[in-house]
Amino acid sequence: MKETFNTSWAGNMAFEAEITGHKVLMDAHSEVGGEDGGPRPKPLLVAALTGCTGMDVVSILRKMQVADDIESFEIKTETEMTEDHPKTYTKMHLIYEFKSKGQPLPLAKIEKAVKLSQERYCGVSALLEKALELSYEIRIL
């Protein structure tokens, strides 16, 4: 399967990407000549990872009939990056946080959903784990 994407210079240090009909503006921080008009590209990579795995987990938990018992679900990411150029992430640690609406959440099902996402379904995870150390944990609040 081949896909084509287009990113256009939007002036100064800003670039606008069109992704499946949606526009995303990226910009540099003012300290390096940008206007801070949008996120930086590397953090967008982290957002792609958390969005990918999050969608998987919700989809799997819906099939397990667990999603309706969840009040909130967040994925926090702790990263480490090299000091020298090119600055790249060396580690990403995902923290999946779930909060119940009241009754205890089934930890075994949540663990299975996260594991399936990380090991089978999330293409962003599969790509990134070839380049850096990728780990995760689950917290039930």
C-alpha beads as a LAMMPS data file, in Angstrom:
LAMMPS data file: protein, C-alpha beads

141 atoms
140 bonds

1 atom types
1 bond types

-500.0 500.0 xlo xhi
-500.0 500.0 ylo yhi
-500.0 500.0 zlo zhi

Masses

1 110.0

Atoms # bond

1 1 1 0.000 0.000 0.000
2 1 1 1.453 3.343 -1.046
3 1 1 0.429 6.664 0.496
4 1 1 1.356 10.194 -0.504
5 1 1 1.514 13.171 1.840
6 1 1 2.179 16.843 1.185
7 1 1 3.872 19.366 3.465
8 1 1 4.185 22.983 2.388
9 1 1 6.276 25.826 3.705
10 1 1 3.930 28.314 5.388
11 1 1 6.498 31.092 5.835
12 1 1 9.295 31.729 8.290
13 1 1 9.881 28.385 10.088
14 1 1 6.310 27.060 9.758
15 1 1 5.187 24.114 7.662
16 1 1 1.668 22.906 7.015
17 1 1 1.036 19.208 6.451
18 1 1 -2.156 17.930 4.905
19 1 1 -2.974 14.515 6.283
20 1 1 -6.078 12.718 5.021
21 1 1 -7.804 16.050 4.434
22 1 1 -6.775 17.591 7.755
23 1 1 -4.235 20.377 8.045
24 1 1 -1.577 20.380 10.738
25 1 1 0.626 23.439 11.237
26 1 1 4.108 22.821 12.647
27 1 1 6.354 25.651 13.753
28 1 1 9.602 26.246 15.584
29 1 1 9.954 27.941 18.945
30 1 1 10.674 31.676 18.836
31 1 1 14.155 31.016 20.295
32 1 1 15.177 29.409 16.990
33 1 1 13.387 31.758 14.616
34 1 1 9.848 30.430 14.601
35 1 1 6.646 32.017 15.854
36 1 1 5.457 29.106 18.025
37 1 1 2.379 28.788 15.796
38 1 1 2.113 25.029 16.183
39 1 1 3.726 21.969 17.685
40 1 1 7.218 20.811 16.801
41 1 1 7.584 17.715 14.600
42 1 1 9.178 15.388 17.187
43 1 1 6.405 15.849 19.771
44 1 1 3.918 15.130 16.968
45 1 1 5.633 11.761 16.642
46 1 1 4.863 11.107 20.316
47 1 1 1.256 12.182 19.719
48 1 1 1.054 9.783 16.757
49 1 1 2.238 6.960 18.992
50 1 1 -0.208 7.682 21.806
51 1 1 -3.086 8.239 19.398
52 1 1 -2.349 4.978 17.583
53 1 1 -2.116 2.807 20.678
54 1 1 -4.966 4.627 22.407
55 1 1 -7.335 3.943 19.511
56 1 1 -6.308 0.282 19.538
57 1 1 -6.882 -0.048 23.279
58 1 1 -10.324 1.582 23.158
59 1 1 -11.341 -0.596 20.208
60 1 1 -10.214 -3.767 21.976
61 1 1 -11.831 -2.773 25.275
62 1 1 -15.099 -2.064 23.446
63 1 1 -15.030 -5.609 22.045
64 1 1 -14.363 -6.877 25.588
65 1 1 -17.324 -4.770 26.815
66 1 1 -15.126 -2.854 29.255
67 1 1 -14.999 0.621 27.645
68 1 1 -18.348 1.745 29.090
69 1 1 -16.964 1.291 32.626
70 1 1 -14.103 3.732 32.025
71 1 1 -14.561 7.313 33.178
72 1 1 -11.232 8.518 31.787
73 1 1 -8.248 7.138 29.900
74 1 1 -4.991 9.026 29.380
75 1 1 -1.619 8.068 28.007
76 1 1 1.284 9.987 29.466
77 1 1 4.700 9.740 27.862
78 1 1 8.116 10.141 29.428
79 1 1 10.918 10.553 26.878
80 1 1 14.682 10.780 26.802
81 1 1 16.562 12.498 23.999
82 1 1 20.155 12.782 22.877
83 1 1 22.052 15.978 23.704
84 1 1 23.876 16.208 20.366
85 1 1 22.513 16.757 16.875
86 1 1 20.638 15.170 15.358
87 1 1 18.598 15.191 18.542
88 1 1 16.572 12.004 18.620
89 1 1 14.487 10.196 21.169
90 1 1 16.333 7.274 22.750
91 1 1 13.581 6.135 25.134
92 1 1 9.822 6.441 25.379
93 1 1 7.869 5.154 28.339
94 1 1 4.077 5.130 28.036
95 1 1 1.892 5.305 31.116
96 1 1 -1.656 4.139 30.423
97 1 1 -3.923 5.622 33.108
98 1 1 -7.490 4.414 33.532
99 1 1 -10.123 5.677 35.935
100 1 1 -13.273 3.708 36.626
101 1 1 -16.785 5.125 36.727
102 1 1 -17.273 3.298 40.006
103 1 1 -16.860 -0.444 39.827
104 1 1 -13.361 -1.956 39.707
105 1 1 -11.916 -2.252 36.201
106 1 1 -10.806 -5.720 35.043
107 1 1 -7.012 -5.368 35.104
108 1 1 -6.421 -8.583 33.130
109 1 1 -8.532 -7.320 30.214
110 1 1 -6.848 -3.918 30.244
111 1 1 -3.417 -5.568 30.298
112 1 1 -4.430 -7.778 27.364
113 1 1 -5.718 -4.800 25.359
114 1 1 -2.529 -2.787 25.914
115 1 1 -0.310 -5.775 25.130
116 1 1 -2.211 -6.498 21.907
117 1 1 -1.838 -2.889 20.848
118 1 1 1.884 -2.784 21.614
119 1 1 2.783 -6.188 20.212
120 1 1 0.370 -6.659 17.325
121 1 1 -1.708 -3.717 16.157
122 1 1 -0.045 -0.319 16.632
123 1 1 2.097 0.358 13.572
124 1 1 3.657 3.435 15.166
125 1 1 4.863 1.334 18.115
126 1 1 6.231 -1.293 15.740
127 1 1 8.157 1.356 13.832
128 1 1 9.509 3.193 16.863
129 1 1 10.632 0.101 18.762
130 1 1 13.114 -0.511 15.932
131 1 1 14.750 2.843 16.700
132 1 1 14.483 3.328 20.459
133 1 1 13.686 1.718 23.777
134 1 1 9.897 1.594 24.124
135 1 1 8.259 0.541 27.400
136 1 1 4.923 0.918 29.124
137 1 1 3.014 0.528 32.349
138 1 1 -0.653 0.509 33.323
139 1 1 -2.160 2.460 36.203
140 1 1 -5.699 2.097 37.463
141 1 1 -6.662 5.231 39.402

Bonds

1 1 1 2
2 1 2 3
3 1 3 4
4 1 4 5
5 1 5 6
6 1 6 7
7 1 7 8
8 1 8 9
9 1 9 10
10 1 10 11
11 1 11 12
12 1 12 13
13 1 13 14
14 1 14 15
15 1 15 16
16 1 16 17
17 1 17 18
18 1 18 19
19 1 19 20
20 1 20 21
21 1 21 22
22 1 22 23
23 1 23 24
24 1 24 25
25 1 25 26
26 1 26 27
27 1 27 28
28 1 28 29
29 1 29 30
30 1 30 31
31 1 31 32
32 1 32 33
33 1 33 34
34 1 34 35
35 1 35 36
36 1 36 37
37 1 37 38
38 1 38 39
39 1 39 40
40 1 40 41
41 1 41 42
42 1 42 43
43 1 43 44
44 1 44 45
45 1 45 46
46 1 46 47
47 1 47 48
48 1 48 49
49 1 49 50
50 1 50 51
51 1 51 52
52 1 52 53
53 1 53 54
54 1 54 55
55 1 55 56
56 1 56 57
57 1 57 58
58 1 58 59
59 1 59 60
60 1 60 61
61 1 61 62
62 1 62 63
63 1 63 64
64 1 64 65
65 1 65 66
66 1 66 67
67 1 67 68
68 1 68 69
69 1 69 70
70 1 70 71
71 1 71 72
72 1 72 73
73 1 73 74
74 1 74 75
75 1 75 76
76 1 76 77
77 1 77 78
78 1 78 79
79 1 79 80
80 1 80 81
81 1 81 82
82 1 82 83
83 1 83 84
84 1 84 85
85 1 85 86
86 1 86 87
87 1 87 88
88 1 88 89
89 1 89 90
90 1 90 91
91 1 91 92
92 1 92 93
93 1 93 94
94 1 94 95
95 1 95 96
96 1 96 97
97 1 97 98
98 1 98 99
99 1 99 100
100 1 100 101
101 1 101 102
102 1 102 103
103 1 103 104
104 1 104 105
105 1 105 106
106 1 106 107
107 1 107 108
108 1 108 109
109 1 109 110
110 1 110 111
111 1 111 112
112 1 112 113
113 1 113 114
114 1 114 115
115 1 115 116
116 1 116 117
117 1 117 118
118 1 118 119
119 1 119 120
120 1 120 121
121 1 121 122
122 1 122 123
123 1 123 124
124 1 124 125
125 1 125 126
126 1 126 127
127 1 127 128
128 1 128 129
129 1 129 130
130 1 130 131
131 1 131 132
132 1 132 133
133 1 133 134
134 1 134 135
135 1 135 136
136 1 136 137
137 1 137 138
138 1 138 139
139 1 139 140
140 1 140 141
